[in-house]
Amino acid sequence: MPFFIEDQQDILFKLHGKDSDYAENIQFLHTSLEEFISRKVAPRACVNDRDEIFPQDTFHELGQLGFMSIPFAKEYEGLALPFTYYSAALESLGKADAGLALGVAIHGTATDGIAWYASAESKKRHLADLVTGRKIAAFALTEAGSGSDAQALKTSYRYDAGSHEYILNGNKFWITNGMSADVFFVMARAVDGKISSFVVDKSGKGTFQQNPIKDKMGVRSSNTAELIFQDYRIPAYSLVGEEGSGFKYAMRMLNGGRVTIAAWSTGIAQGAYEKLLKYAHERQLFGKKLADLDNTKRELSEMLMEICASRELAYNAAYYKEHKNLAKYASLAKVKATETAVHVAERAIQLAGGYGFIEESKIERHLRDALLGRIGEGANELLKIVVIPRLIYKEFEQKPLTMSW
Ligand SMILES: Cc1cc2nc3c(=O)[nH]c(=O)nc-3n(C[C@H](O)[C@H](O)[C@H](O)COP(=O)(O)OP(=O)(O)OC[C@H]3O[C@@H](n4cnc5c(N)ncnc54)[C@H](O)[C@@H]3O)c2cc1C
């Protein structure tokens, strides 16, 4: 399967075709990344999925190639390219190995938060290493008792004025990259209730434990962990931005995260679609090819419509990543693309029949991976029932529709 397809390139051309470095950037996606992903990532995806292996060496190699650096500033060894190129790369990586791609995406979200808000000292210590993938980052908001209701988090912090340290206590759950990360973007609550964010590494004093969460049904080549902090002391410069603004930072980072999950899901859908398309041209039944059945043609058309719509929304959200309406574009793209990935993977299995149902087809993995997209980065129900309507009504209140025709 090609790493980077014409449909992806067409959208990038629409958005960036007039830029002087367009050809060079497309070349980078086509050559450096394509060669590495087809040689090193795709062939290992099944084994990594089966044996729950997070390919950490591959993560670092992707970093060396410049994958994680794509959207970050040159000052931190980034390539300073538009976020859409990063989305395109994530889409392709998601097609090859969605578990590894999830780890890369969450790493990017945490790194983004550090680049936006962290103290100069935290940036000095970590940012260039994160941008280049030498270090791995995790985003730690969720706890066993607070997922969708993220503001109910209980992990606590207090400031020790004597030692100029913050002291963390509590447990984080479901943390992607949690076993292998060097740097953790952690949200915690003070006694007075305010939520703040901290950039945490393993050099603090006290207990910081990482426990693996195993036996996930999908994204099995990502690693997931519970993080336990017990009287874990971290320096004052670990505080991110303003005290009490931690939840606001987390929400802004999640908007960026939703942009990446939209691209990631589009890759999963594209992978399932391509595998079905290929198989439909090989499988014979009733004296003709599966591809020649009217139902197959109709379903492939519907799949392609959904995938193209998802990709448009995903890259559009990426294009507007620094725009005031990001929350809207990111949420719409995330919901659409994650629903598309589940739909396409499920239909691809159905149309491939028994072959789609076994590991060998590699289609069933796409469905297991796709299901995570609907839950993570804001469950789709939360986005559809709370987040998106809130944005619609706010927009309406600001600019009421007084007439319609
Ligand atoms: C593999 C994996 C990786 C993850 N990685 C990370 C990570 O790196 N960092 C991190 O902080 N978290 C991570 N998470 C946590 C993830 O963000 C949460 O699982 C998600 O926010 C949902 O929270 P929950 O699981 O507690 O479900 P709950 O909050 O208990 O929600 C259960 C269900 O209720 C429904 N629901 C939720 N809200 C509403 C609503 N308002 N109205 C109607 N229905 C609703 C949805 O269907 C939802 O799935 C990860 C989770 C998984 C499974």
The ligand as a Gaussian input file, in Angstrom:
#p B3LYP/6-31G(d) Opt

LIG

0 1
 C       -6.183000       3.374000      24.930000
 C       -6.471000       4.653000      25.628000
 C       -5.520000       5.669000      25.623000
 C       -5.766000       6.852000      26.324000
 N       -4.768000       7.811000      26.386000
 C       -4.940000       8.884000      27.204000
 C       -3.864000       9.814000      27.419000
 O       -2.788000       9.712000      26.831000
 N       -4.052000      10.825000      28.314000
 C       -5.225000      11.005000      28.980000
 O       -5.331000      11.938000      29.774000
 N       -6.274000      10.147000      28.783000
 C       -6.145000       9.099000      27.922000
 N       -7.183000       8.205000      27.730000
 C       -8.439000       8.431000      28.434000
 C       -9.563000       8.864000      27.520000
 O       -9.403000      10.212000      27.190000
 C      -10.868000       8.576000      28.284000
 O      -11.037000       7.170000      28.237000
 C      -12.043000       9.296000      27.683000
 O      -11.961000      10.672000      27.964000
 C      -13.378000       8.770000      28.258000
 O      -13.332000       8.738000      29.642000
 P      -13.739000       7.417000      30.440000
 O      -13.032000       6.266000      29.824000
 O      -13.539000       7.664000      31.864000
 O      -15.272000       7.236000      30.132000
 P      -16.462000       7.965000      30.918000
 O      -16.118000       9.378000      31.175000
 O      -16.850000       7.106000      32.040000
 O      -17.595000       7.935000      29.807000
 C      -18.231000       6.706000      29.415000
 C      -19.066000       6.967000      28.197000
 O      -20.109000       7.869000      28.535000
 C      -20.506000       8.563000      27.361000
 N      -20.501000       9.999000      27.657000
 C      -19.496000      10.738000      28.158000
 N      -19.877000      12.010000      28.331000
 C      -21.163000      12.078000      27.929000
 C      -22.134000      13.125000      27.862000
 N      -21.833000      14.368000      28.263000
 N      -23.384000      12.825000      27.431000
 C      -23.685000      11.565000      27.043000
 N      -22.819000      10.541000      27.062000
 C      -21.579000      10.788000      27.494000
 C      -19.502000       8.212000      26.257000
 O      -20.062000       7.217000      25.434000
 C      -18.349000       7.642000      27.034000
 O      -17.586000       6.746000      26.273000
 C       -6.985000       7.038000      26.992000
 C       -7.958000       6.033000      26.960000
 C       -7.714000       4.855000      26.301000
 C       -8.776000       3.785000      26.327000

